Amino acid sequence: MEKTKYLIKERTEKVVLPEKLGFGQIFSDHMFQMDYSPSKGWYSPQILPVDNLMTHPASSFIHYGQTIFEGLKAFKTVKNEIIIFRPETHIERLNNSAKRICMPQVDVKFVLEALTELVRIDSDWIPTKRGESLYIRPFMYGLDPALGVRPSRDYRLVILLSPVGAYYPEGFKPVKILVQDDYVRAVRKGLGECKTAANYAASLLATEEAMKKGFTQVLWLDGVHQKYVEEVGTMNIFINFKDEVVTPKLNGSILPGVTRRSVIQILKEWGMKVTEREISIDEIISEYETGNLLGLFGSGTAAIISSIGWLTYKEKSMTFNNGEPGELDVKLFNELTSIHYGEKEDTHNWIFNVDKKGIEVS
Ligand SMILES: *Cc1c(COP(=O)(O)O)cnc(C)c1O
């Protein structure tokens, strides 16, 4: 692999981040980019100023959706170190997504190094307030300018950085969820386990309709029976019973979340019984009736943990913890964030330290 070329635009002014960052609204100075062709493999890696991407109007990703992405975060710790949460796991998942839609594999070590270099160069863009972070968005798409339906031959990988605000600027608040049975997000053997654009396109209308009815997000049921719980919005879901925490088992239509994996491990270390199995909406309702269901929460890189305060399925409405965040949800949120911000020792090897040494820019 060639060496990465640096086209660095030196700043004349200090980076000033807006008070309200929101999510994915602003971007740092630079991005990483490299191209792929079957004869050359990955070539021409470079870090360059963020700019519009030029693409032929027939580029296959625009027409047939051959595109995948990842989402991970860098944090400034309380010791002012820069860390990235489980980057290798995210890059490995990028490769799994790539496989499913006939895209080439990347070298995990090389992309990790590229990502680290980029974060280092734009480290002034990492916000420092509690809850804030630098969101890292790698994505890959098919470039071939040809309208035939077939896998592209040429690809591009880009890594973009976006400083993001605290997901809960007004404190950890539970959300209102509608169980969706008018639409499905993904079906088994389809693309659900792949972080590809199609799944998000499939989800938009359902979410918009739920929001019009006053809900924050939707809970997705399985695409075959419309019976088993799969995900909540773009998060994995956990169901907290008195004597067991359940999360739907990965069946092909569920995105294998890195936060999900981390939560399962933490809960097991806390001595709790965690089960990955099928769980139906009917079981949730009947356990709610008997008082055996304590609550539900979502997990994902953006929100970390999202407590579900209200859940509506057809005519049935359920309230958890009087609309307050569940005890376990808060505990998990605090545990994960204290690892992110370096307040708690990283006993799992989840933290990747971006060394702060300057880089040689040629
Ligand atoms: C990204 C994503 C998740 C969460 O994955 P994390 O790795 O925890 O961020 C869950 N569901 C969907 C549909 C997603 O796109």
The ligand as a Gaussian input file, in Angstrom:
#p B3LYP/6-31G(d) Opt

LIG

0 1
 C      -25.477000       1.634000      13.780000
 C      -26.737000       0.967000      14.150000
 C      -26.958000       0.402000      15.423000
 C      -26.031000       0.586000      16.583000
 O      -24.760000       0.130000      16.383000
 P      -23.554000       0.684000      17.272000
 O      -22.395000      -0.033000      16.744000
 O      -23.870000       0.366000      18.666000
 O      -23.511000       2.164000      17.021000
 C      -28.118000      -0.316000      15.629000
 N      -29.047000      -0.433000      14.665000
 C      -28.887000       0.118000      13.449000
 C      -29.941000      -0.069000      12.435000
 C      -27.736000       0.845000      13.166000
 O      -27.585000       1.407000      11.977000

